[in-house]
Amino acid sequence: RLHRLIMNFLVYAQIEMMSIQPERVRLLREVAPMPVGGVVENAARRKAQDVGRVRDLQFDLQSCVVAMSESNLAKIVEELVDNACKFSSVGKPVVVRTLTDGSWTEINVTDQGRGMKPEHVANIGAYVQFERRIHEQQGSGLGLAIVSRLAELHGGQITITSQPDLGTTVTVHLPTNPIPTPGNSGPN
């Protein structure tokens, strides 16, 4: 756990430093679109195996592509599956879906866990944890912040739909093709 915590601190710091360097953001976005299915499934299975929840994992994967590196996509999926497993009970499904409209790809991770209150969803951020005194939590609260910042750096975003005691769906919206950085018309 300590190793994962330290790695997430480092990843988050790297993301934040990158975000203020337009040239690094441009290079990050200039990747060829790649299929997501294998990366999403492998990353989800690895994380579910780490936490003993492989039997709870379910997939509904369409053929999709995203303009993102394999490592960044895997990090997004690992963090989402980790949260879904952490905040739901063993035996409850964790569903990973991908879908596309051709311009955007969505990656959804849904659990039937304890859910979040609307004010918690509105206040997601780095180092933020909710009701820690009520619910034992491990970690730093960086998972969703990392997912959100990676999505934003690639021109995407996340949305969270949650109801207390019913579960949570986190949807990551990512472009299928590279989006130019502001002030850059893209490759010539």
C-alpha positions as CSV (number, residue, x, y, z in Angstrom):
1,R,0.0,0.0,0.0
2,L,2.8,2.4,0.9
3,H,4.4,1.8,-2.5
4,R,1.2,2.5,-4.4
5,L,0.6,5.6,-2.2
6,I,4.1,7.0,-3.0
7,M,3.7,6.2,-6.7
8,N,0.3,8.0,-6.8
9,F,1.9,11.1,-5.2
10,L,4.6,11.1,-7.8
11,V,2.2,10.5,-10.7
12,Y,0.0,13.4,-9.5
13,A,3.0,15.7,-9.1
14,Q,4.1,14.9,-12.6
15,I,0.7,15.5,-14.0
16,E,0.4,18.9,-12.3
17,M,3.9,19.9,-13.5
18,M,3.1,18.8,-17.0
19,S,-0.2,20.7,-17.0
20,I,1.6,24.1,-16.8
21,Q,4.0,23.3,-19.7
22,P,2.1,23.7,-23.0
23,E,4.8,21.9,-25.0
24,R,4.5,18.8,-22.8
25,V,0.7,18.9,-23.1
26,R,1.0,19.2,-26.9
27,L,3.4,16.2,-27.0
28,L,1.1,14.2,-24.7
29,R,-1.9,14.8,-27.0
30,E,0.0,14.0,-30.2
31,V,-0.4,10.3,-30.1
32,A,-2.0,8.1,-32.7
33,P,-5.5,6.7,-31.7
34,M,-5.2,3.2,-30.3
35,P,-7.8,0.5,-29.5
36,V,-8.9,0.5,-25.9
37,G,-10.4,-3.0,-25.4
38,G,-7.3,-5.0,-24.5
39,V,-5.8,-2.2,-22.4
40,V,-9.0,-1.6,-20.5
41,E,-9.6,-5.3,-19.9
42,N,-6.1,-6.1,-18.8
43,A,-5.8,-3.1,-16.5
44,A,-9.1,-3.9,-14.9
45,R,-8.3,-7.6,-14.4
46,R,-4.9,-6.7,-12.9
47,K,-6.4,-4.4,-10.4
48,A,-9.3,-6.7,-9.5
49,Q,-6.8,-9.6,-9.0
50,D,-4.7,-7.4,-6.7
51,V,-7.7,-6.8,-4.5
52,G,-9.2,-10.3,-4.8
53,R,-12.3,-9.2,-6.8
54,V,-11.8,-10.9,-10.2
55,R,-15.1,-12.8,-9.8
56,D,-17.0,-9.5,-9.4
57,L,-15.6,-8.0,-12.5
58,Q,-17.9,-7.7,-15.5
59,F,-17.2,-6.3,-19.0
60,D,-19.3,-4.7,-21.8
61,L,-16.6,-3.5,-24.2
62,Q,-17.3,-2.0,-27.6
63,S,-14.6,-1.6,-30.2
64,C,-13.3,1.9,-29.4
65,V,-10.1,4.0,-29.8
66,V,-8.7,6.9,-27.9
67,A,-5.9,9.3,-28.5
68,M,-3.9,8.4,-25.4
69,S,-0.9,6.4,-24.4
70,E,-1.4,2.9,-23.2
71,S,0.1,3.7,-19.8
72,N,-2.1,6.6,-19.2
73,L,-5.2,4.7,-20.2
74,A,-4.2,1.8,-18.0
75,K,-3.7,4.2,-15.1
76,I,-7.2,5.6,-15.5
77,V,-8.8,2.2,-15.5
78,E,-6.7,0.9,-12.6
79,E,-7.7,3.9,-10.4
80,L,-11.4,3.6,-11.3
81,V,-11.5,-0.2,-10.7
82,D,-9.6,0.2,-7.5
83,N,-12.1,2.8,-6.2
84,A,-15.1,0.6,-7.3
85,C,-13.6,-2.4,-5.5
86,K,-12.7,-0.4,-2.4
87,F,-16.1,1.2,-2.0
88,S,-18.3,-1.8,-2.7
89,S,-18.6,-5.2,-1.1
90,V,-17.1,-8.5,-2.3
91,G,-19.8,-10.3,-4.3
92,K,-21.2,-7.1,-5.8
93,P,-20.5,-6.5,-9.5
94,V,-18.0,-4.0,-10.8
95,V,-18.9,-3.3,-14.4
96,V,-16.5,-1.9,-16.9
97,R,-18.0,-0.6,-20.1
98,T,-16.7,1.2,-23.2
99,L,-18.7,2.9,-25.9
100,T,-18.1,5.4,-28.6
101,D,-20.0,7.7,-31.0
102,G,-17.0,7.9,-33.3
103,S,-15.7,11.3,-31.9
104,W,-15.6,10.4,-28.2
105,T,-15.0,7.2,-26.3
106,E,-16.5,6.7,-22.9
107,I,-15.1,4.4,-20.3
108,N,-17.6,3.7,-17.5
109,V,-16.9,1.9,-14.2
110,T,-20.0,1.1,-12.1
111,D,-20.2,-0.4,-8.7
112,Q,-23.1,-1.1,-6.3
113,G,-21.2,0.3,-3.3
114,R,-21.9,2.9,-0.7
115,G,-22.2,5.7,-3.2
116,M,-21.5,9.4,-2.7
117,K,-23.5,12.4,-1.6
118,P,-24.0,15.2,-4.1
119,E,-21.8,17.5,-2.1
120,H,-19.0,14.9,-2.1
121,V,-19.2,14.5,-5.9
122,A,-19.0,18.3,-6.3
123,N,-15.9,18.4,-4.1
124,I,-13.7,15.7,-5.6
125,G,-10.1,16.8,-5.5
126,A,-6.6,15.7,-4.7
127,Y,-6.1,14.6,-1.1
128,V,-9.9,14.7,-0.4
129,Q,-11.6,11.9,1.4
130,F,-15.1,11.8,2.6
131,E,-16.5,10.5,5.9
132,R,-13.1,9.0,6.8
133,R,-14.1,8.8,10.5
134,I,-17.2,6.7,9.5
135,H,-15.6,4.5,6.9
136,E,-12.1,3.1,7.2
137,Q,-10.3,4.2,4.1
138,Q,-6.8,3.5,2.9
139,G,-5.0,5.8,0.5
140,S,-4.7,9.5,-0.2
141,G,-7.8,10.5,-2.1
142,L,-5.7,10.9,-5.3
143,G,-7.3,8.3,-7.5
144,L,-10.1,10.3,-9.0
145,A,-8.0,13.4,-9.1
146,I,-5.4,11.6,-11.2
147,V,-8.2,10.2,-13.5
148,S,-9.7,13.7,-13.9
149,R,-6.4,15.4,-14.6
150,L,-5.3,12.8,-17.1
151,A,-8.6,13.1,-18.9
152,E,-8.4,16.9,-18.9
153,L,-4.8,16.9,-20.2
154,H,-6.0,14.8,-23.2
155,G,-9.0,17.1,-23.9
156,G,-11.5,15.0,-22.0
157,Q,-13.4,15.0,-18.8
158,I,-15.0,12.8,-16.1
159,T,-18.6,12.7,-14.8
160,I,-19.7,11.0,-11.7
161,T,-23.2,9.7,-11.1
162,S,-23.8,8.4,-7.6
163,Q,-26.5,7.7,-5.0
164,P,-25.8,7.0,-1.4
165,D,-26.1,3.3,-0.6
166,L,-26.8,2.4,-4.3
167,G,-23.5,2.9,-6.0
168,T,-21.4,5.0,-8.3
169,T,-20.7,5.3,-12.0
170,V,-17.6,7.2,-13.1
171,T,-17.5,8.0,-16.8
172,V,-14.3,9.2,-18.5
173,H,-15.0,11.0,-21.8
174,L,-11.9,10.9,-24.1
175,P,-11.4,12.0,-27.7
176,T,-10.9,9.4,-30.3
177,N,-8.5,11.7,-32.2
178,P,-5.9,14.1,-30.8
179,I,-7.2,17.5,-29.8
180,P,-4.8,20.4,-30.4
181,T,-3.7,22.3,-27.4
182,P,-5.0,25.9,-27.1
183,G,-3.0,28.2,-29.3
184,N,-1.8,25.3,-31.4
185,S,-3.5,24.4,-34.7
186,G,-2.2,20.9,-34.5
187,P,0.2,19.0,-36.7
188,N,1.1,20.6,-40.1
